[in-house]
Amino acid sequence: MNALHDKQLRQLGIPQWKLRTAANSESSNPSLGMIHMLWRSSVVGLCVTEQGADQNLLTAMLNATRCEWRQLEETLEALPKLSFSVIFGLKTAQLLLPELELSESDLNETLQLPSGPLLITHSISDTLADTSLKKPVWQSLQTAMRTWHSR
Protein backbone atom coordinates (compact mmCIF):
# COMPACT_ATOMS: atom_id res chain seq x y z
CA MET A 1 0.00 0.00 0.00
CA ASN A 2 1.40 3.40 -0.79
CA ALA A 3 2.12 5.95 1.89
CA LEU A 4 -0.86 8.14 0.91
CA HIS A 5 -3.36 5.33 1.45
CA ASP A 6 -1.60 4.28 4.65
CA LYS A 7 -1.91 7.82 6.02
CA GLN A 8 -5.59 8.00 5.06
CA LEU A 9 -6.28 4.70 6.83
CA ARG A 10 -4.49 5.95 9.96
CA GLN A 11 -6.74 9.04 9.82
CA LEU A 12 -9.70 6.68 10.00
CA GLY A 13 -8.57 5.76 13.50
CA ILE A 14 -7.55 2.25 12.52
CA PRO A 15 -3.75 2.33 12.63
CA GLN A 16 -3.60 -1.47 12.72
CA TRP A 17 -4.68 -1.69 9.06
CA LYS A 18 -1.70 -3.29 7.36
CA LEU A 19 -1.13 -5.36 4.28
CA ARG A 20 0.23 -8.85 4.66
CA THR A 21 3.44 -9.50 2.81
CA ALA A 22 3.65 -12.65 0.74
CA ALA A 23 7.01 -14.33 1.23
CA ASN A 24 7.36 -15.35 -2.42
CA SER A 25 6.06 -12.22 -4.09
CA GLU A 26 8.10 -9.28 -5.31
CA SER A 27 5.15 -6.92 -5.04
CA SER A 28 2.37 -8.15 -2.80
CA ASN A 29 0.79 -4.73 -2.29
CA PRO A 30 -2.43 -4.71 -4.25
CA SER A 31 -3.60 -1.39 -5.53
CA LEU A 32 -6.78 -0.33 -3.75
CA GLY A 33 -9.42 2.13 -4.83
CA MET A 34 -10.65 4.32 -1.98
CA ILE A 35 -13.87 6.26 -2.48
CA HIS A 36 -15.45 8.84 -0.20
CA MET A 37 -19.22 8.75 0.06
CA LEU A 38 -20.81 12.16 0.62
CA TRP A 39 -24.33 13.03 1.75
CA ARG A 40 -25.38 16.68 1.79
CA SER A 41 -21.75 17.67 1.17
CA SER A 42 -20.48 15.81 4.25
CA VAL A 43 -18.24 12.77 4.14
CA VAL A 44 -20.29 9.97 5.65
CA GLY A 45 -18.48 6.84 4.54
CA LEU A 46 -15.67 5.17 2.69
CA CYS A 47 -15.76 2.40 0.11
CA VAL A 48 -12.65 0.34 -0.57
CA THR A 49 -12.33 -1.89 -3.63
CA GLU A 50 -9.61 -3.54 -5.60
CA GLN A 51 -8.06 -1.19 -8.16
CA GLY A 52 -9.07 -2.15 -11.66
CA ALA A 53 -12.53 -3.30 -10.58
CA ASP A 54 -15.07 -3.04 -13.38
CA GLN A 55 -15.81 0.67 -13.39
CA ASN A 56 -19.22 0.28 -15.07
CA LEU A 57 -20.63 -1.92 -12.30
CA LEU A 58 -18.92 0.02 -9.52
CA THR A 59 -20.20 3.34 -10.89
CA ALA A 60 -23.72 1.98 -11.29
CA MET A 61 -23.78 0.67 -7.71
CA LEU A 62 -22.35 3.86 -6.20
CA ASN A 63 -24.73 6.05 -8.21
CA ALA A 64 -27.67 3.92 -7.04
CA THR A 65 -26.91 4.92 -3.43
CA ARG A 66 -28.03 8.46 -4.33
CA CYS A 67 -24.92 9.75 -2.56
CA GLU A 68 -22.22 11.85 -4.10
CA TRP A 69 -18.90 10.07 -4.28
CA ARG A 70 -15.34 10.80 -5.24
CA GLN A 71 -12.21 8.73 -5.52
CA LEU A 72 -9.46 9.65 -3.10
CA GLU A 73 -6.24 10.77 -4.65
CA GLU A 74 -4.98 13.53 -2.41
CA THR A 75 -4.00 13.48 1.25
CA LEU A 76 -6.71 14.66 3.59
CA GLU A 77 -5.86 16.92 6.51
CA ALA A 78 -8.79 15.82 8.65
CA LEU A 79 -11.24 13.00 8.29
CA PRO A 80 -14.45 13.05 10.28
CA LYS A 81 -15.66 9.98 12.13
CA LEU A 82 -17.31 7.98 9.40
CA SER A 83 -20.82 6.73 9.86
CA PHE A 84 -20.35 3.59 7.77
CA SER A 85 -17.65 2.10 5.54
CA VAL A 86 -17.90 -0.68 2.96
CA ILE A 87 -15.11 -2.94 1.70
CA PHE A 88 -15.79 -4.72 -1.57
CA GLY A 89 -14.12 -8.12 -1.37
CA LEU A 90 -13.22 -10.48 1.44
CA LYS A 91 -9.61 -10.74 0.22
CA THR A 92 -9.26 -6.96 0.29
CA ALA A 93 -10.65 -6.87 3.83
CA GLN A 94 -8.32 -9.68 4.93
CA LEU A 95 -5.33 -7.76 3.58
CA LEU A 96 -6.37 -4.54 5.31
CA LEU A 97 -7.45 -6.13 8.58
CA PRO A 98 -5.37 -9.30 9.13
CA GLU A 99 -5.78 -9.15 12.91
CA LEU A 100 -9.54 -9.72 12.60
CA GLU A 101 -9.14 -13.15 10.95
CA LEU A 102 -12.08 -12.53 8.63
CA SER A 103 -13.85 -15.37 6.85
CA GLU A 104 -16.81 -15.81 4.51
CA SER A 105 -19.12 -15.79 7.52
CA ASP A 106 -18.22 -12.09 7.93
CA LEU A 107 -19.53 -11.19 4.48
CA ASN A 108 -22.52 -8.84 4.57
CA GLU A 109 -22.27 -8.53 8.36
CA THR A 110 -21.68 -5.20 10.09
CA LEU A 111 -18.50 -5.05 12.19
CA GLN A 112 -18.01 -2.36 14.82
CA LEU A 113 -14.56 -0.72 14.63
CA PRO A 114 -13.15 2.37 16.40
CA SER A 115 -13.68 4.47 13.26
CA GLY A 116 -17.29 3.36 12.89
CA PRO A 117 -19.25 0.46 11.43
CA LEU A 118 -17.72 -1.54 8.60
CA LEU A 119 -19.49 -3.86 6.20
CA ILE A 120 -17.63 -6.32 3.98
CA THR A 121 -19.37 -7.48 0.85
CA HIS A 122 -18.40 -9.41 -2.28
CA SER A 123 -15.80 -7.97 -4.63
CA ILE A 124 -16.81 -6.31 -7.87
CA SER A 125 -15.02 -8.99 -9.91
CA ASP A 126 -16.77 -11.81 -8.00
CA THR A 127 -20.10 -10.08 -8.52
CA LEU A 128 -19.48 -9.86 -12.25
CA ALA A 129 -18.50 -13.52 -12.40
CA ASP A 130 -21.52 -14.71 -10.38
CA THR A 131 -24.68 -12.67 -10.92
CA SER A 132 -26.36 -14.31 -7.90
CA LEU A 133 -24.08 -12.10 -5.74
CA LYS A 134 -25.66 -8.87 -7.02
CA LYS A 135 -28.55 -9.12 -4.57
CA PRO A 136 -26.45 -9.49 -1.38
CA VAL A 137 -24.08 -6.73 -2.58
CA TRP A 138 -27.01 -4.43 -3.23
CA GLN A 139 -28.54 -5.29 0.17
CA SER A 140 -25.22 -4.42 1.82
CA LEU A 141 -25.12 -1.09 0.02
CA GLN A 142 -28.71 -0.42 1.08
CA THR A 143 -27.70 -1.01 4.71
CA ALA A 144 -24.87 1.49 4.33
CA MET A 145 -27.11 3.88 2.40
CA ARG A 146 -29.70 4.00 5.20
CA THR A 147 -26.97 5.05 7.61
CA TRP A 148 -25.43 7.55 5.17
CA HIS A 149 -28.79 9.16 4.45
CA SER A 150 -29.62 9.52 8.14
CA ARG A 151 -26.64 11.86 8.64
N, C-alpha and C positions, 0 to 999 in steps of 0.2 A: 504494500500500500504506500502511496506516496506521502510525503510529509504534510501536504495540504489536507488530504483526507484524514490523516492521523490527527491533525490539530482540530479539525472539525468534529471528529468523534470525541475527542477529549472535552470539547466545549459542550457536548451533550451531557456531560457528567458521567460518562462511562469510560474512564481511563483504562479499564481492563480489556477493552476491545483490541485484540491483536490478531494478526494473521498467523496461522501455523506455517512453519517452514518445512517443505518436503525435503527429505535428506538427499534424494536423487534428482532434484530438479534445479536447473540453473536459475530459473525465474519462476518462483511459485506464487508470486503476488498477482492475483487476478486483478484486472481493472474493474472497478466498481463504478456504477452510475449512482450518484446521490442527487435526489430531487426534493426540493422544499415544496411543501403543500401550503398554500395560503388561502385563508378565508377572511374576507373583508379586510384585505391588505395586511393581515397579521399571519406570521408563520405559525402554523398549528401542528405541523407534522413533517416527517421525513420519510421518503421511500428510498430504499436501497435495492438495486438490481445489478445483475451482471452486466458489464459494459458489452455492447454489441448485441444486446437483447433486441428482438424484433421491434423496431420503433413504431410500426403501424399499430400493433396490438397494444404496446405500452401506452402510446399516445391516446388510443381509443379508450382504454381503461381509465387513464388519468383524467381525460376530458369528461368521462361519464360521472366522475365524482362531483362535478359542478364546482370544483375548487380551481383557483388559479394554481399554476405550478411552474417552477423553473429549475433547470438543472444547475447544480452548484459547480462553479468553476473558480470563484475567487474565495479568499480567506474571509471569514466573517469575524468581526470584532466582538460581537456579543450574540449569543443565541438564547432565545427565551426557553423556558421549560416547555417542552413539547407536549401537546395533549395526546398524541398517538403517533407511533411510527410503524411502518410496514416494511418488512424485508421480503423481497421476492426470491424465493429459493432457499431450501433447507441447507444446501451446501454453502451458500453465501453466508447464511446465519451461523453455521458451524465454524466457518473461517473467522468471522468477526467476534464470535462469542464462544471460544473453545471451552472456557471454564463452566459453561452451562450444560455441557454434554447433551446437546439437543438431538432428538430423534424424530422419526415420522409422526410419533404421537403428539409432538408439539406443533405440528402444522395446523393452522387455522385456530389456534388457541392463543388467548391473550396472556402475555407474560408481564409481570409488574417489575420494572427496573427503576433505578434511582432517577433516570431522566424522564420517566413516564412510561405508559403502557406500550408494549411492543407486540405486534402480530406478525407471525411468519407464515407466508403462504407459498404456493407452488411458484417455481420460476417461470419466467415468460417462455423460455424455450421448451420446458416440460408442458406448459399449457398449449403451446402450438402443436406439439407432438401428440398430445392426448386431449381431444376436445372435451372429454368428460370432466376435465379439471377446471373448465371455464366457470362452472357454477360455483364451486367452493372458493375460487379466487375472487369472483364477483361478490360473494357473500362476505368474504373477509374485507374487501374494500368498502362494502356497505357498512360494516361494523365501524371501520375507521371513519368513514364519512359522517356517520351519525355523531361521533365525538367531535370531528372537525367543525361541523356545522353548528354545534351547540356553543362554540366559543365566540 
